[in-house]
């Protein structure tokens, strides 16, 4: 009990001290502060404040110098504005940090915030760049995973150049379930009409897929192509802009295509590129081992195969045909594009 009384007394003393401090601060706010001197410039002033304590006695202190006028004179500010205007027009795409650095190099004692404010007042601030709006296709089907051959196709473009700098634009179409490359169409330029013609040929050969996945390229989101796909009862699956991982099968195929073919071959003409790339597509579909094909064959899926059967005895003939095709492409240098 005595310990509680001592603790209570101690807390009361602490509370009394705090209350006394608050009263002293309140009296300080009510004090009379009278400026008693001003600097010769007329922009600075000093003051003296007095405070009377409760127990008697008076305390006084001096107020630090304070500004009571504009920080910069008008003539100096006018010259600074002229310098800011001159540098901002000379370096139109430079921001206020760089302009501030140039002003300091000329001898001006200014900060970044002042230069930024003056540029805004003079209408010299660089307008913010508006983000470029991206056109997006409207998916007509829900995101889905391929469950059988011909269920989901995916297509995309890949670009390259010939030895002489000619452009090569290639449209690749892949079956997401079997990973089989349906076509690699090589040309200088490919528009939406060409894309529709290529897809029509594939549909005639393999039948229409239920879904087709692509990015938001202008050739894929063209209104006539989308209307034609809707008429063919093919649902579109457009990935999010800037998200190539959502179309991972075709991106992985392009990585192998570029590593195994485009980076290893010197393509001189469009005709040579078409022959070499078509031969590589046959190698990819028929000879190149793929883990997914082995999984399908071991599961006992019957007629479902990821790649057509290719007898080992025909490998020599395939390589011979590949070399013959290359030998036919020996052209004079003046015919290279």
ChimeraX attribute file (.defattr): number of C-alpha atoms within 10 A of each C-alpha:
attribute: neighborCount
match mode: 1-to-1
recipient: residues
	/A:1	5
	/A:2	7
	/A:3	8
	/A:4	9
	/A:5	10
	/A:6	11
	/A:7	10
	/A:8	12
	/A:9	12
	/A:10	12
	/A:11	12
	/A:12	12
	/A:13	11
	/A:14	12
	/A:15	12
	/A:16	12
	/A:17	12
	/A:18	12
	/A:19	12
	/A:20	14
	/A:21	12
	/A:22	12
	/A:23	13
	/A:24	15
	/A:25	13
	/A:26	11
	/A:27	14
	/A:28	16
	/A:29	10
	/A:30	9
	/A:31	13
	/A:32	12
	/A:33	17
	/A:34	12
	/A:35	13
	/A:36	9
	/A:37	12
	/A:38	16
	/A:39	11
	/A:40	8
	/A:41	8
	/A:42	10
	/A:43	14
	/A:44	15
	/A:45	19
	/A:46	17
	/A:47	17
	/A:48	15
	/A:49	15
	/A:50	14
	/A:51	19
	/A:52	14
	/A:53	13
	/A:54	11
	/A:55	6
	/A:56	7
	/A:57	8
	/A:58	10
	/A:59	10
	/A:60	10
	/A:61	11
	/A:62	12
	/A:63	14
	/A:64	10
	/A:65	14
	/A:66	12
	/A:67	13
	/A:68	11
	/A:69	12
	/A:70	8
	/A:71	9
	/A:72	9
	/A:73	9
	/A:74	10
	/A:75	8
	/A:76	9
	/A:77	13
	/A:78	12
	/A:79	11
	/A:80	18
	/A:81	16
	/A:82	12
	/A:83	16
	/A:84	23
	/A:85	17
	/A:86	12
	/A:87	17
	/A:88	20
	/A:89	11
	/A:90	10
	/A:91	11
	/A:92	12
	/A:93	11
	/A:94	14
	/A:95	16
	/A:96	23
	/A:97	14
	/A:98	14
	/A:99	21
	/A:100	22
	/A:101	14
	/A:102	15
	/A:103	19
	/A:104	13
	/A:105	10
	/A:106	10
	/A:107	8
	/A:108	13
	/A:109	10
	/A:110	13
	/A:111	14
	/A:112	14
	/A:113	12
	/A:114	12
	/A:115	20
	/A:116	18
	/A:117	14
	/A:118	19
	/A:119	20
	/A:120	12
	/A:121	11
	/A:122	12
	/A:123	11
	/A:124	18
	/A:125	18
	/A:126	14
	/A:127	8
	/A:128	6
	/A:129	6
	/A:130	6
	/A:131	6
	/A:132	6
	/A:133	6
	/A:134	10
	/A:135	11
	/A:136	16
	/A:137	22
	/A:138	13
	/A:139	17
	/A:140	14
	/A:141	15
	/A:142	11
	/A:143	13
	/A:144	11
	/A:145	11
	/A:146	15
	/A:147	11
	/A:148	12
	/A:149	17
	/A:150	19
	/A:151	18
	/A:152	25
	/A:153	28
	/A:154	25
	/A:155	24
	/A:156	20
	/A:157	20
	/A:158	16
	/A:159	14
	/A:160	16
	/A:161	18
	/A:162	19
	/A:163	14
	/A:164	11
	/A:165	11
	/A:166	15
	/A:167	16
	/A:168	20
	/A:169	17
	/A:170	21
	/A:171	18
	/A:172	19
	/A:173	26
	/A:174	23
	/A:175	23
	/A:176	25
	/A:177	19
	/A:178	24
	/A:179	22
	/A:180	21
	/A:181	21
	/A:182	19
	/A:183	19
	/A:184	21
	/A:185	18
	/A:186	22
	/A:187	16
	/A:188	13
	/A:189	10
	/A:190	16
	/A:191	11
	/A:192	17
	/A:193	12
	/A:194	14
	/A:195	15
	/A:196	18
	/A:197	11
	/A:198	16
	/A:199	17
	/A:200	14
	/A:201	12
	/A:202	16
	/A:203	13
	/A:204	9
	/A:205	10
	/A:206	10
	/A:207	11
	/A:208	20
	/A:209	19
	/A:210	16
	/A:211	23
	/A:212	24
	/A:213	26
	/A:214	24
	/A:215	24
	/A:216	21
	/A:217	17
	/A:218	13
	/A:219	19
	/A:220	23
	/A:221	21
	/A:222	15
	/A:223	13
	/A:224	13
	/A:225	16
	/A:226	21
	/A:227	13
	/A:228	12
	/A:229	18
	/A:230	13
	/A:231	10
	/A:232	14
	/A:233	13
	/A:234	19
	/A:235	20
	/A:236	26
	/A:237	24
	/A:238	24
	/A:239	20
	/A:240	15
	/A:241	14
	/A:242	10
	/A:243	10
	/A:244	14
	/A:245	12
	/A:246	17
	/A:247	20
	/A:248	13
	/A:249	18
	/A:250	26
	/A:251	18
	/A:252	11
	/A:253	18
	/A:254	17
	/A:255	13
	/A:256	13
	/A:257	17
	/A:258	15
	/A:259	11
	/A:260	13
	/A:261	16
	/A:262	21
	/A:263	11
	/A:264	9
	/A:265	14
	/A:266	14
	/A:267	25
	/A:268	21
	/A:269	19
	/A:270	18
	/A:271	13
	/A:272	20
	/A:273	21
	/A:274	18
	/A:275	18
	/A:276	20
	/A:277	21
	/A:278	17
	/A:279	19
	/A:280	20
	/A:281	20
	/A:282	14
	/A:283	16
	/A:284	20
	/A:285	20
	/A:286	18
	/A:287	18
	/A:288	12
	/A:289	12
	/A:290	15
	/A:291	9
	/A:292	14
	/A:293	18
	/A:294	13
	/A:295	13
	/A:296	17
	/A:297	15
	/A:298	9
	/A:299	8
	/A:300	10
	/A:301	10
	/A:302	9
	/A:303	8
	/A:304	14
	/A:305	17
	/A:306	22
	/A:307	22
	/A:308	12
	/A:309	10
	/A:310	11
	/A:311	9
	/A:312	9
	/A:313	8
	/A:314	10
	/A:315	14
	/A:316	10
	/A:317	11
	/A:318	15
	/A:319	13
	/A:320	12
	/A:321	13
	/A:322	17
	/A:323	13
	/A:324	11
	/A:325	15
	/A:326	14
	/A:327	10
	/A:328	10
	/A:329	15
	/A:330	10
	/A:331	12
	/A:332	7
	/A:333	8
	/A:334	6
	/A:335	8
	/A:336	15
	/A:337	14
